[in-house]
Amino acid sequence: MLSKLDGIVELITSSLVLFSSIGIFVLTLNARYTHAIGRVRDIYTELKTSNEAEKLEKELNAMVYRCQVLKWSFGLLLCSAISSGVFMLGSITLRFTDQISTEILILFVVFSVLFIFSSMVCLFIDVLASLRATMIHIERAK
């Protein structure tokens, strides 16, 4: 019984580290999304009064695209957290009851890694879109 308890403590500790890293990633995405939304509002207000409508419209489109990419990144990260949570609960259940297949648990780990990797790809796409929006703003991109 003691070895089962040690295994559960080890599993919970490693899961807490995983959820902490997901939390840090959420904070990063939230900061980027908040900035992008704020910039969209600023550009839209500026668009109403400015005579540089074409440039501002391009920048606005780039910022809206960034918001959409960040929204997908959030969604994928949420799927990763859910998959990790199911894995953790399934692993604890497996240690006590042996009613859950290890193959299913491995599948949840694979999905979790796939979702978090996809979320990071979306974050990288956002960084590239951010650079493009900056280049439009400083009039270096056409």
Disulfide bonds with the S-S distance in Angstrom:
none
